Amino acid sequence: MMNVEKWYPLCWSAGLLCLLLLSGHARAQDSGKVSLFVTGDTAKHERAATWVEGIWVNIFHKRLQDAEVFLGARGDQVAVLNNAEKAFLAGKKAYEDLNPDLAFRKFRESIGLFESGASYLWDMNRVSQAWLYLGVSYLLSGKRLDAEKSFLQALIINPTADIKSVTTEADKVKVFKQVEQQIGLAPVGTLEIRTTPYASVYINGKLAGAAPVRLRLRRGKHFVMVRREGYKHWGKVVSVTGQTARFSMTLAPLNARSNWLQSGKLATQSLKPQSSLPTGVAAFGTLSQSRYVLLAKVKFLPDGKRIKIVAAAYDVVSKKQLASGGAVAGWGTEPDIVKKLGEQLLAGNSVRLGGWQTIGRRPPPPPKKGGSKAGLAVGLTIGLLVLAGGGVVLGLYLTGNLTGPQCPDTGSCVEIKLE
């Protein structure tokens, strides 16, 4: 793989050359990694954009190239989670080898490590399994109350947890089933989270909303992650009790976030018909080291209850747009529409979802060939982008129509197609 860092000194004085070199580096990546850039025009619209981003992060997190990896905040929690997995597997082996004391210690160790890596933990299956093993261990020691608490904790963080993944012994399954039947009656508590800037809040690996949020949760331990693209994650295991737990935080920007933001905003200017992959999109894909780029502009409609999303997906390697389109969805109430939009675009399907209908309305005319004077930059614009704090000058060549028609707030919509 190409060592990007060795090109940093040259990049200070060779903008376009660096763009080509680094684009080649991005093309060499044949993985399915995805990067997101979702934005709104005002602070109000940014909260809506955060909600959309949160939904897409939740469904694509296995494919997302975390911006932190390349922008200077790798973090050591990834290593912590790897150690948590090792401790879990060691505990499982000790359990199978009929060494209950070692198994118990290893499962406790793995839970502690998983909790330490809360900023990056999505999959609750391993953690819930560790709690199930602990519950079984308590039953073997005759500590039924502790076993019930362990089973309850497993179900709190993963409602689909199943004791049969750990044991099929009838007496232990019976205790677990009794806890499972009673969880709906378990007491609840309140968790409030406020962030600067707006950020998505995930509870036990699932999107709970865009901060500020006020949530009613089962009393017990919950994995809380706060995330916004371009910022360092915040994660913590929070014990929800009878009293309201409140958290207010300012997320720390990544080392090169201002330049990541600059390239992303440049890329979103291209969410209109183009003849080829805009260089702004290529630069953003290179910056985030991802093959696929999913871009969107979001804003509230006048009623304040719905949002409009204009979006497109690009393949940086093939230098083409995969698909484009948009959706109208109820703010905070119709996540499935937003989810489907992202899935369809990355699958290469141009779609218009929600309230955009063409029946009875005449669509706006297509843009004039060559674009408007306002949208066409003649020549070469050199943009300064700092990658991973190292400093890289990229040549950004702005072409095409940057002011063409988009879908209106209501009624009809032009099919956005860049191919």
N, C-alpha and C positions, 0 to 999 in steps of 0.2 A: 504494500500500500504506500502511496506517496506520502512523504513526510512534509505536511503543509508548513510546519513551523520554520523549516529552513529557508522558505521563500520570503519570510517576513521582511528582512532587510532590503531585498530587492523591490518589494512591493511599495515601499515608500516613494519610489520614483518611477514606477512603471505600472500605472493604473490599469490600462487595458490589457497588458500582458498578464498581469496577475489575475484579472478576471478570467482570461482564457485558461490559464494554468489551473486555477482553483475550480473552474467549471469542469475541466477535464477530470479533476479529482472527484468532483461530485458524480460525473458520469461513470467513473470507475466503480462507484458503489451500486451494485445491482440488487441491493436489498429492497424490501418494501417499506422503508422508513418514511414517515410522514411528518411534515412540519405544518403548524397552524399559524395563521395570522388573522385574527378577527378583531375588527375595530369599529368604533362609533365616532360620529363627528363631534359630539359634545359629551360632557360628563354624564348626562342623563342617558344618552345612547350607549355610553361605555358600559353601564351596568347591564343593559340588554345584551351587549356584545359579550360580556363576561359570562352570562348565562349560556349563550350559544357555545362559546368556547368550552365551558365546563361540560356540556353534554357531549361534545365531540371528543374531548380529552377522555371522558369516562368510557366511551365505546372504542376508541382507537389507541388507548394508552400502550398496548403491547406493540404497536407499530410506530408510535411517536418517537422521534429522535428528541430526547429531552434537551431543550435549549441550554440547560446548565452544563451539559457534557462538553460542549464546544465553546461556550462563552465564558469559561473561567471559573465555574463553581461546581466542580465534579462532586465534591462532598465525599465523606468517608462512610456514609450510611449504606451505600451499596455493598461495601465490604462487610458491614455489620449484618446486613440481611443474608449475605452468603454464609457467614458464621452461624447465624440463626438456623439456617437450613441444615448445616452440618451437625449442629447440636441436636436438632430434631431427629435426623437419621440415626445418630448415635443412640439416642434414647429409644428409638423404635427397635434397633438391633438388640439393645440390652433387654427390652421388654420381651422380645421373641426368644432371647436366650435365658429367660426366667431369672433375670437379675433385677428385681424390682427397685432396689435402692438406687442403683446407678441410673436406671430408666427414669425414676422420679426426678433425680437431680438434673439429668440432661433435658427433660421436658421443661422443668422450671427455668433452666438456663436459656433454652430456645425461646420461651415466651418473653423473658426479659430482653433478649436481643431483638426480637421482633418489635417489641415496644420501643426500643431505642431507635429503630429504623422507621418509625411511623411516618416520616416525611415522604418516604418512597414506597410504602407498602400498599399494594392494591388488592392482592389475592389474600382473602381471609381464611382460605381452606386450611393451610398449614397451621395457623394459629389456633383455629377452632379444634383441629385434630389434637394438638398438644394439650388443650384444655380437656378434651375427651379422655385422652390417655391419663391425665392427672386424676380425673374423676374415677376412672376404673381403678387406678392405684389406691385412691382413698378407700374405695369399696373393699379392696383386698386387705386393707389394714383395719376394716371395721369402722371407718369414719364416714358414715352415710351423709351427715350434714355437710361436710366439706365436699363430698362427691356431688351433692345436689347443687352446691354453689358453683362448682367447676362446670357441670353440665349446663347450668343456666348461663354462665359466662360464654361458653361455646356457642350457645344459641343466640345470645345477644349480638355477637359480632358476625355470626353467620347463621341466619335463620334456616338454612338448608342442611345444617350439620346433621350427620347421621351416625349413631353409635355403632352401627353394623360395619362401618369402615375400620373400627377398632376391635370390636368383639361381638360375638353372636351368643354369648352365654346368657341364658334366659333371665337370670336374676338381675344381671347388670342392665340388660336391655329394658327390663320392667321399670327400674328406677329412672332411667333416662326418659322413657315414655311418659312417666308421671310428671317429670319436670317439663317436658315438652307441652303437655296438655295444660299446664298451669301458667305458661309464660304470658298468655294473653291477660292474665290477672295481675301480673307483676307490676309494682308501683312504677311511676314515671317521674322524671325530673325535667328541668329546663336548662338548655344551653344557649347562650347568646354569643355571637361572634360578630365583631366589626373589624373592617380592614381598610387600610390605605395602601394602594388604590383598591378599587373594587376587586374582589377575588372570588373564585369558586370554592365552596366548602364541601368536602367529602366526608361522610361518616361511614366508617367501616368499608371503605372502598367504593361507596356509591354517592353520586352527586346529591347533595341536600339543598342546594340553592346558591345564589350569589349573595355574598355578604353585603349589607348586614342581614343576618338571619336570626330567628328565634325558633328553637326546635324543642319539641317534646320527645324525650327519649327514655327508654327503659333504664332504670337505675342499675348502674354497674359500669364497667370499663368500656370505653368506646375509642376506636382509633379515629382521630380527627386530623385531616390534612387540608391545608389551605394552599391554593395554588393559583398563580396567574402566569401565563407565558411571559418570559423575559425577566422573571423575578425568582429569587431563591424560595424554595418551598418552606412551609412551616408545618410541622407535624408534632403531634403529642397524643399520648393516651390520657384521656380525660375521664375521671371518675364522676359520673353523674349521680347526685344525691337528691335529697329533698329540697335543698337550697339551690337557687339559680347560680349556675357557673357562668361567669362572664369573662370573655377574652377580647382585648382590643390590641391590634398590632399594626405596625407599619412594615410591609414587606421590603426586604433589601433588594435593590436592583442588581442584576448580573453585571459583571465587569464591563461588558461591551453592550449593555442593553440599549443605550441611546442610539448606537449604530444599527443594532438589530431592529429597533423601532423605525429608524430612518429607512432601512431597506424594505421593511414590511409595508410601510405606508406607500413607498414608491411602487411596490408590487400591486397593492390594492387599487392603484390608479388604473391598472390594466384590466379591471373587471368590466370591460366593454369589448366589442368586436375588434379583433386583431388578425393580421394575416399570418403571424408567426408568434412563437413564444417570446414575450417581451423580456428584455434584458433585466428589467427590475425583478421579475419573477426568478430568473436564473440566478441573479445575485443573492436573492433571499434563500433560495434552495442551497446555494453554495455555502452561504454563511451558516446555515443550520445543518449542513451536511446530510441532507435528505433528498431522496429521489422524487418523492411526491410532495407537492405543496397544495394545501387547501386554504384558500383565501375567502374572506367574507366581509361585507359591510353590513352593519345592522343599525336600525333606528326604530324608535317607537312611532306608531301611527298616531294621528291626531287624537284618537279616543283614549290613548294611554294604556290600553289593555292588550293591544296586539303589537307585534313587531314585524318588520319587513327585513328579509335577508336577501342580499344579492351575493352570489358566491360562484366560485369556479375552482376546478382542480386541474393541476398541471403535472406533467411528467417531465422533470428536468433532464433526464437522460435522453429521452426521445425528442426533446425540444418541441413539445406540442401540448395543446390543451386536451385533457381527457373529456371534460364536460363542463357545462355551466348552466346556471338557472337561478332559481330562488324560491322563497316560500314566505307565506304569511302565517304566523302562529300566535296563539294566545300566550302572552307573557307569563311565564311560570306555570302554565296550565297545559300546554301541548308539546311536551318534550319529544313525543314520538314523531311529530312532523319534522322537527329540527334534526333528530337522529336519522330519519329516512333521507333527508336532503343530503347530509354528509355521506351516508353510505352509498347513495345512488351516484353522487358526483365522483367519488373515488372508484366506483365500479365502471365509470365511463358513460353514465346515462345522464343526459341533460333533462332536467325535470323542472316543473313549476308546480308547487304544492300549496295547499291552503286556499287562500282567497283570490288567487290570480286566475281569472277566467277570461277567455277571449270572446265568448258568445255575446253578440249584440254590441260589440265595440270594435272599432277599427284600430288595429295596432299602429303605433308610431312608425314613421318611415325609417328605413335603414339608414345608417350613417353614410355620409358622402365618402367616396373612395379617397384615401390619403389622409383623411382626418381634418380637423379644423386647425386654424393657425394657432389657436391657444393650446391645442393638444399635441402639436408636432414640434419637437425640438430638433433643430437643424444642427448636424455635426455631432460632436462628442462632448458629453458632460462628464466631468470627472468628479465622482463622489467619494468622499473620505469615509471609509468604514474601518473600524478597529475590530479585528477578530481576536478574541481571547485575550484582549488587552495588549496584543502584540503590534497592532498597527498595520493595516493593509489598505492601500489605495486601490479602489476598483473603478474601472471605466464603466459608466452607466449610460447606455445609448437609448434615449427615449424616442420611441417611434410609435406611429399609429394614432388612432383616434382616442383621445383621452376625455372627450366631452360628448360622446355619442349618447343616444337615448337609452334610458334604463327602464325597468318596470316601474310604472307609476304606483302611487300608494294604494290605489284601488283600481278595479277593472282589469284592463288588458295588460299584456306583457309581451315584449319582443323576446323571441327565443334567442338567448345569448349563445352563440356558437362560434368558436374561434377556428375550427378546423376547415 
